[in-house]
Amino acid sequence: MELDLKDRDWLSQKINIGEEVLYLTRKECESVGLSIDEIIKLTEDALVAHGKKEYEMPAKIGIHPLPEVFFHAMPAYVPSKHAAGMKWIECFPKNHERFNLPQTSGLLIMNDEYSGWPLAIMDATWITAMRTPAVTALAAAALHPDAETFGMFGCGVQGTAHVEFMPHLLKNLKRIYIYDVREDAMDKLIEEVQPKIDVEIIKGRNPEEVVKNCEVLCSATLILKTPLKVVKDEWVTKGQTILPCDLNTYWDPLITKRADKYIVDSIEEHELFDKMGYFPDGLPEIYCETGEIIAGLKKGRENQNELIVNSNIGMAVEDVVLGREILNRALNLGLGRKLPL
Protein backbone atom coordinates (compact mmCIF):
# COMPACT_ATOMS: atom_id res chain seq x y z
CA MET A 1 0.00 0.00 0.00
CA GLU A 2 1.40 3.37 -1.07
CA LEU A 3 1.03 5.95 1.67
CA ASP A 4 -0.12 9.52 1.03
CA LEU A 5 2.08 11.37 3.49
CA LYS A 6 1.25 14.97 2.53
CA ASP A 7 -1.00 15.41 5.55
CA ARG A 8 1.59 13.85 7.87
CA ASP A 9 4.33 16.06 6.45
CA TRP A 10 2.20 19.10 7.30
CA LEU A 11 1.59 17.81 10.82
CA SER A 12 5.28 17.10 11.39
CA GLN A 13 6.05 20.74 10.68
CA LYS A 14 3.71 21.76 13.51
CA ILE A 15 4.40 19.08 16.12
CA ASN A 16 7.21 16.64 16.79
CA ILE A 17 5.34 13.38 16.24
CA GLY A 18 6.45 10.69 18.66
CA GLU A 19 8.06 13.20 21.02
CA GLU A 20 5.21 15.49 22.06
CA VAL A 21 1.43 15.78 22.20
CA LEU A 22 -0.78 18.88 22.03
CA TYR A 23 -3.11 19.43 24.99
CA LEU A 24 -6.23 21.55 24.38
CA THR A 25 -8.66 22.74 27.04
CA ARG A 26 -12.35 23.25 26.43
CA LYS A 27 -11.87 27.00 26.05
CA GLU A 28 -9.11 26.43 23.54
CA CYS A 29 -11.31 24.05 21.52
CA GLU A 30 -14.03 26.70 21.50
CA SER A 31 -11.60 29.45 20.50
CA VAL A 32 -10.43 27.88 17.22
CA GLY A 33 -13.27 29.78 15.54
CA LEU A 34 -15.59 27.08 14.21
CA SER A 35 -18.98 28.55 13.29
CA ILE A 36 -22.25 26.65 13.67
CA ASP A 37 -22.49 26.27 9.90
CA GLU A 38 -18.94 24.87 9.75
CA ILE A 39 -19.73 22.42 12.57
CA ILE A 40 -22.85 21.29 10.71
CA LYS A 41 -20.84 20.79 7.49
CA LEU A 42 -18.14 18.77 9.23
CA THR A 43 -20.80 16.63 10.92
CA GLU A 44 -22.52 16.14 7.57
CA ASP A 45 -19.21 14.95 6.09
CA ALA A 46 -18.87 12.43 8.92
CA LEU A 47 -22.44 11.15 8.43
CA VAL A 48 -21.98 10.83 4.67
CA ALA A 49 -18.77 8.84 5.22
CA HIS A 50 -20.67 6.62 7.65
CA GLY A 51 -23.57 6.19 5.24
CA LYS A 52 -21.21 5.20 2.44
CA LYS A 53 -19.32 2.80 4.76
CA GLU A 54 -16.11 4.77 4.32
CA TYR A 55 -15.01 4.52 7.94
CA GLU A 56 -13.96 2.16 10.71
CA MET A 57 -15.86 2.39 14.00
CA PRO A 58 -16.50 -0.49 16.39
CA ALA A 59 -19.52 -0.17 18.65
CA LYS A 60 -19.07 1.58 21.98
CA ILE A 61 -17.68 -0.45 24.85
CA GLY A 62 -17.91 0.71 28.42
CA ILE A 63 -17.77 0.23 32.15
CA HIS A 64 -20.51 0.94 34.68
CA PRO A 65 -19.31 1.63 38.26
CA LEU A 66 -22.83 2.64 39.33
CA PRO A 67 -26.20 1.38 38.02
CA GLU A 68 -27.18 4.64 36.33
CA VAL A 69 -23.81 5.64 34.83
CA PHE A 70 -21.49 4.70 32.00
CA PHE A 71 -17.99 5.30 30.68
CA HIS A 72 -17.78 4.73 26.91
CA ALA A 73 -14.72 4.20 24.72
CA MET A 74 -15.48 5.45 21.22
CA PRO A 75 -12.75 4.89 18.59
CA ALA A 76 -13.13 5.78 14.91
CA TYR A 77 -11.20 6.33 11.69
CA VAL A 78 -12.44 8.43 8.76
CA PRO A 79 -9.80 8.16 5.99
CA SER A 80 -11.11 11.06 3.91
CA LYS A 81 -10.45 13.42 6.83
CA HIS A 82 -7.20 11.80 8.07
CA ALA A 83 -9.13 11.53 11.33
CA ALA A 84 -8.15 8.72 13.68
CA GLY A 85 -8.79 8.77 17.39
CA MET A 86 -10.91 7.82 20.37
CA LYS A 87 -13.28 9.62 22.70
CA TRP A 88 -13.48 8.52 26.34
CA ILE A 89 -16.72 9.94 27.66
CA GLU A 90 -18.68 9.56 30.88
CA CYS A 91 -22.28 10.24 31.85
CA PHE A 92 -23.23 10.51 35.54
CA PRO A 93 -26.85 11.80 35.70
CA LYS A 94 -26.69 12.56 39.46
CA ASN A 95 -23.50 14.63 39.28
CA HIS A 96 -25.30 17.94 39.66
CA GLU A 97 -27.06 17.06 42.90
CA ARG A 98 -24.12 15.10 44.33
CA PHE A 99 -21.12 17.22 43.40
CA ASN A 100 -22.45 20.31 41.58
CA LEU A 101 -20.74 19.06 38.42
CA PRO A 102 -22.11 18.54 34.87
CA GLN A 103 -23.32 15.01 34.17
CA THR A 104 -21.05 14.59 31.13
CA SER A 105 -17.26 14.78 30.90
CA GLY A 106 -14.79 13.44 28.40
CA LEU A 107 -11.51 13.58 26.52
CA LEU A 108 -10.65 12.99 22.87
CA ILE A 109 -7.31 11.59 21.74
CA MET A 110 -6.30 12.17 18.11
CA ASN A 111 -3.63 9.96 16.56
CA ASP A 112 -1.34 9.96 13.54
CA GLU A 113 -2.99 7.52 11.14
CA TYR A 114 0.35 6.22 9.77
CA SER A 115 2.55 5.81 12.86
CA GLY A 116 -0.17 5.53 15.50
CA TRP A 117 1.45 8.06 17.82
CA PRO A 118 -0.88 10.44 19.70
CA LEU A 119 -1.07 13.94 18.28
CA ALA A 120 -3.46 15.64 20.70
CA ILE A 121 -5.46 15.26 23.87
CA MET A 122 -8.43 17.61 24.00
CA ASP A 123 -11.64 18.28 25.84
CA ALA A 124 -14.52 16.30 24.37
CA THR A 125 -17.48 17.86 26.18
CA TRP A 126 -17.69 20.87 23.86
CA ILE A 127 -17.22 18.67 20.79
CA THR A 128 -20.04 16.41 22.00
CA ALA A 129 -22.24 19.42 22.74
CA MET A 130 -21.70 20.72 19.19
CA ARG A 131 -21.86 17.63 17.02
CA THR A 132 -24.99 16.24 18.69
CA PRO A 133 -27.33 19.12 17.72
CA ALA A 134 -25.66 19.22 14.31
CA VAL A 135 -26.75 15.61 13.73
CA THR A 136 -30.29 16.39 14.87
CA ALA A 137 -30.52 19.47 12.64
CA LEU A 138 -29.24 17.54 9.62
CA ALA A 139 -31.70 14.72 10.27
CA ALA A 140 -34.58 17.15 10.77
CA ALA A 141 -33.76 18.92 7.50
CA ALA A 142 -33.59 15.62 5.65
CA LEU A 143 -36.78 14.16 7.14
CA HIS A 144 -38.98 17.23 7.68
CA PRO A 145 -37.51 20.19 5.76
CA ASP A 146 -40.68 22.31 5.70
CA ALA A 147 -41.38 22.12 9.43
CA GLU A 148 -42.64 25.34 11.02
CA THR A 149 -42.57 24.10 14.63
CA PHE A 150 -39.89 22.36 16.71
CA GLY A 151 -40.12 21.05 20.26
CA MET A 152 -37.16 20.46 22.59
CA PHE A 153 -37.33 18.38 25.77
CA GLY A 154 -34.42 19.08 28.09
CA CYS A 155 -32.95 22.57 28.41
CA GLY A 156 -29.42 21.80 29.53
CA VAL A 157 -26.27 22.12 27.43
CA GLN A 158 -27.62 19.87 24.68
CA GLY A 159 -31.10 21.35 24.60
CA THR A 160 -29.72 24.88 24.43
CA ALA A 161 -27.45 24.01 21.51
CA HIS A 162 -30.30 22.23 19.69
CA VAL A 163 -32.51 25.30 19.85
CA GLU A 164 -29.68 27.46 18.50
CA PHE A 165 -28.71 25.03 15.71
CA MET A 166 -32.16 24.13 14.38
CA PRO A 167 -32.98 27.40 12.55
CA HIS A 168 -29.77 27.05 10.54
CA LEU A 169 -31.31 24.18 8.56
CA LEU A 170 -35.06 24.37 9.16
CA LYS A 171 -35.58 27.62 7.27
CA ASN A 172 -39.38 27.73 7.70
CA LEU A 173 -39.35 27.54 11.49
CA LYS A 174 -41.77 29.98 13.15
CA ARG A 175 -41.95 28.67 16.74
CA ILE A 176 -39.77 26.59 19.02
CA TYR A 177 -41.37 25.07 22.12
CA ILE A 178 -39.16 24.00 25.02
CA TYR A 179 -39.83 22.03 28.19
CA ASP A 180 -37.76 21.12 31.23
CA VAL A 181 -38.78 20.10 34.74
CA ARG A 182 -36.64 23.01 35.95
CA GLU A 183 -38.21 26.40 35.25
CA ASP A 184 -34.86 28.14 35.65
CA ALA A 185 -33.34 25.97 32.93
CA MET A 186 -36.01 27.10 30.47
CA ASP A 187 -35.51 30.73 31.46
CA LYS A 188 -31.74 30.43 31.03
CA LEU A 189 -32.11 28.86 27.58
CA ILE A 190 -34.39 31.65 26.39
CA GLU A 191 -32.10 34.32 27.81
CA GLU A 192 -29.09 32.79 26.07
CA VAL A 193 -30.53 31.77 22.70
CA GLN A 194 -33.44 34.10 21.88
CA PRO A 195 -31.16 37.04 21.00
CA LYS A 196 -29.30 34.81 18.52
CA ILE A 197 -32.25 33.50 16.48
CA ASP A 198 -35.29 35.02 14.76
CA VAL A 199 -37.62 32.18 15.74
CA GLU A 200 -39.88 32.66 18.77
CA ILE A 201 -39.05 30.42 21.74
CA ILE A 202 -42.06 29.41 23.85
CA LYS A 203 -42.00 27.78 27.28
CA GLY A 204 -44.24 24.71 27.24
CA ARG A 205 -46.50 24.33 30.24
CA ASN A 206 -46.21 20.54 30.09
CA PRO A 207 -44.90 17.82 27.73
CA GLU A 208 -48.32 17.20 26.21
CA GLU A 209 -48.64 20.79 25.06
CA VAL A 210 -45.23 20.65 23.39
CA VAL A 211 -45.97 17.38 21.59
CA LYS A 212 -49.33 18.55 20.31
CA ASN A 213 -47.94 21.82 18.97
CA CYS A 214 -44.84 20.58 17.13
CA GLU A 215 -44.11 18.80 13.88
CA VAL A 216 -40.51 17.95 14.81
CA LEU A 217 -39.56 16.91 18.34
CA CYS A 218 -36.28 16.14 20.09
CA SER A 219 -35.27 15.00 23.58
CA ALA A 220 -31.92 15.30 25.32
CA THR A 221 -32.61 14.26 28.90
CA LEU A 222 -31.29 11.17 30.71
CA ILE A 223 -30.25 7.79 29.35
CA LEU A 224 -31.83 5.11 31.52
CA LYS A 225 -32.56 1.42 31.01
CA THR A 226 -36.15 1.75 32.16
CA PRO A 227 -38.18 4.13 29.92
CA LEU A 228 -39.67 7.09 31.77
CA LYS A 229 -42.56 7.23 29.26
CA VAL A 230 -42.99 10.96 29.81
CA VAL A 231 -44.41 11.40 26.31
CA LYS A 232 -47.52 9.26 25.94
CA ASP A 233 -48.31 7.31 22.80
CA GLU A 234 -51.76 8.89 22.45
CA TRP A 235 -50.24 12.40 22.17
CA VAL A 236 -48.24 11.55 19.06
CA THR A 237 -49.87 11.67 15.64
CA LYS A 238 -49.05 10.64 12.11
CA GLY A 239 -46.78 13.02 10.22
CA GLN A 240 -44.54 13.94 13.14
CA THR A 241 -40.76 13.47 13.21
CA ILE A 242 -39.21 12.45 16.53
CA LEU A 243 -35.45 12.74 17.06
CA PRO A 244 -34.42 11.40 20.49
CA CYS A 245 -30.82 11.78 21.67
CA ASP A 246 -31.54 9.80 24.84
CA LEU A 247 -32.32 6.35 23.43
CA ASN A 248 -35.60 4.93 24.69
CA THR A 249 -35.84 6.99 27.88
CA TYR A 250 -38.27 9.86 27.36
CA TRP A 251 -40.83 8.31 25.03
CA ASP A 252 -43.40 5.57 25.45
CA PRO A 253 -41.87 2.62 23.54
CA LEU A 254 -45.23 2.13 21.81
CA ILE A 255 -44.48 5.26 19.76
CA THR A 256 -41.34 3.76 18.30
CA LYS A 257 -43.01 0.41 17.74
CA ARG A 258 -45.76 1.92 15.59
CA ALA A 259 -43.53 4.35 13.69
CA ASP A 260 -43.60 3.97 9.91
CA LYS A 261 -39.82 4.32 9.86
CA TYR A 262 -37.40 3.75 12.73
CA ILE A 263 -33.99 5.14 11.77
CA VAL A 264 -30.84 4.99 13.92
CA ASP A 265 -27.41 6.54 13.57
CA SER A 266 -25.67 3.19 14.15
CA ILE A 267 -27.38 -0.20 13.93
CA GLU A 268 -24.44 -1.89 15.64
CA GLU A 269 -24.52 0.49 18.58
CA HIS A 270 -28.28 0.24 19.03
CA GLU A 271 -28.03 -3.54 18.97
CA LEU A 272 -25.33 -3.29 21.64
CA PHE A 273 -27.53 -1.07 23.82
CA ASP A 274 -30.35 -3.55 23.33
CA LYS A 275 -28.14 -6.36 24.66
CA MET A 276 -27.24 -4.13 27.62
CA GLY A 277 -30.94 -3.81 28.53
CA TYR A 278 -31.75 -0.31 27.31
CA PHE A 279 -34.70 -1.55 25.22
CA PRO A 280 -36.67 -3.68 27.72
CA ASP A 281 -39.58 -3.94 25.26
CA GLY A 282 -37.26 -4.98 22.44
CA LEU A 283 -35.43 -3.02 19.76
CA PRO A 284 -37.87 -1.95 17.02
CA GLU A 285 -37.27 -3.00 13.42
CA ILE A 286 -34.69 -0.63 11.94
CA TYR A 287 -35.31 0.92 8.52
CA CYS A 288 -31.82 2.31 7.90
CA GLU A 289 -29.05 4.46 9.35
CA THR A 290 -29.04 8.26 9.53
CA GLY A 291 -25.94 8.53 7.36
CA GLU A 292 -27.66 6.64 4.57
CA ILE A 293 -30.42 9.27 4.58
CA ILE A 294 -27.92 12.16 4.62
CA ALA A 295 -25.86 10.56 1.83
CA GLY A 296 -28.99 10.12 -0.32
CA LEU A 297 -28.72 6.33 -0.31
CA LYS A 298 -32.08 5.74 1.38
CA LYS A 299 -35.39 7.60 1.15
CA GLY A 300 -36.48 9.60 4.17
CA ARG A 301 -40.03 10.89 4.45
CA GLU A 302 -42.08 9.62 1.51
CA ASN A 303 -45.44 11.15 2.47
CA GLN A 304 -46.80 13.67 4.96
CA ASN A 305 -48.57 11.04 7.04
CA GLU A 306 -45.50 9.01 7.98
CA LEU A 307 -44.54 8.91 11.64
CA ILE A 308 -40.75 8.80 11.73
CA VAL A 309 -38.53 8.17 14.74
CA ASN A 310 -34.79 8.77 14.26
CA SER A 311 -32.64 7.82 17.25
CA ASN A 312 -29.19 9.41 17.27
CA ILE A 313 -27.09 8.49 20.28
CA GLY A 314 -23.81 9.82 18.89
CA MET A 315 -21.02 8.26 16.88
CA ALA A 316 -17.26 8.51 17.14
CA VAL A 317 -16.93 9.33 13.42
CA GLU A 318 -18.50 12.70 14.22
CA ASP A 319 -16.14 13.30 17.14
CA VAL A 320 -12.91 12.51 15.30
CA VAL A 321 -13.83 14.54 12.20
CA LEU A 322 -14.60 17.58 14.34
CA GLY A 323 -11.58 16.86 16.54
CA ARG A 324 -9.23 16.73 13.57
CA GLU A 325 -10.43 20.13 12.33
CA ILE A 326 -9.95 21.58 15.81
CA LEU A 327 -6.44 20.12 15.90
CA ASN A 328 -5.60 21.62 12.50
CA ARG A 329 -6.80 25.07 13.51
CA ALA A 330 -5.17 24.94 16.93
CA LEU A 331 -1.80 24.12 15.37
CA ASN A 332 -2.17 26.98 12.89
CA LEU A 333 -3.17 29.40 15.64
CA GLY A 334 -0.55 28.24 18.12
CA LEU A 335 -3.13 27.24 20.73
CA GLY A 336 -2.64 24.68 23.46
CA ARG A 337 0.38 23.31 25.23
CA LYS A 338 2.84 20.80 23.81
CA LEU A 339 3.58 18.14 26.41
CA PRO A 340 6.50 15.71 26.21
CA LEU A 341 5.70 12.04 25.72
Steps between C-alpha positions, in 0.01 A plus 500: 500500500640837393463758774385857436720685746417860404275544802759344732774721358287804585439371852869429557577864429266602783569232761781256567313174445611231742661751736215729604122529514279810483267555796188712439257619766131551439548875462776443249280262298228765498743775400617343172216690332268230367161647408173310538476462123855360485421255782188387314701450178770298674234286669328451165831381352534248783143372451546468124821301555310278743210457259736401220689260732821697456610475862605264777310523829436212739198532726545675833639297787477616857514452873226571753620569858148601607163374369402826331837600350732406217850560368521443123806447281424625150773444237462589132693555178376710207764473223369790292566736792825338624307473826598219735436505871288405798263680733480390864176642632304462822140568597405527869138629516516576876819707482320831538324412824794304643800712407367809318671375184363448145379147430727458196879519477747366250828514312586441135834360387601558137767279345729500198335256260834370363720459809228472764662753732267738688481850358261670742300462817203735513179567684212302353204656681479801268547280193218274621280801574554630145484191283187361667266788403667510159391139442146578614477808277628307198254218565212743550582677173517170315181354649280807554647796308183712494430481873374822659507376861768326708477369855796441733483292818791570732647849532853423612815532290365275225152648492638853483727413208215322318279807516783716365597257221155410367418827317821465299346213302125519560448825311120511543503481879258744666482369859718292728340348810721393790433303817707409804398398851714791621343839430835674540652283228233613254550863599877470457463343155272779381729767642801347326356398163209733418728794412686277252205369296196652328267216598274548803583276797199399711506337843276193496274462800529121485631228264158438348468859385841486333426173320164617372639827366810376316573322175860415593595396853828423675601386849835530674431396858632191681604162364342232717427131449141533615297738276351796685211514249457873555358544150189286463421305186155658465652851472700415189337512158582397147727738311724592792878453507655398832876529553603366843860538618428302817422155359172358626476706819257787448244345267243226542653205309164451327575813295814350354333165444225651285723743310493462122878535495742443787841639404815485715843655465674165558329161478794331671492738794124475545525122494770525767280722718218252451721219633590723796130532591419850378205376291303287750209474254732396218683696232256607226560395140758737352438655158849639438777715645501880518810527283328311221224763501750789504706340221187456285527121501164441669169686477391700802145629528295373206164653596364752749323237708807297594596490866879489509722437801874560452715405799845659502710408801828633361779344299876525526533582128343837580736560792823421316408703190423804714802428720735487203380840376548645848851354509584650160380845601663487842837418344463786252400742775762384748242400761549244773802363677746249358574234760792257480420133451 
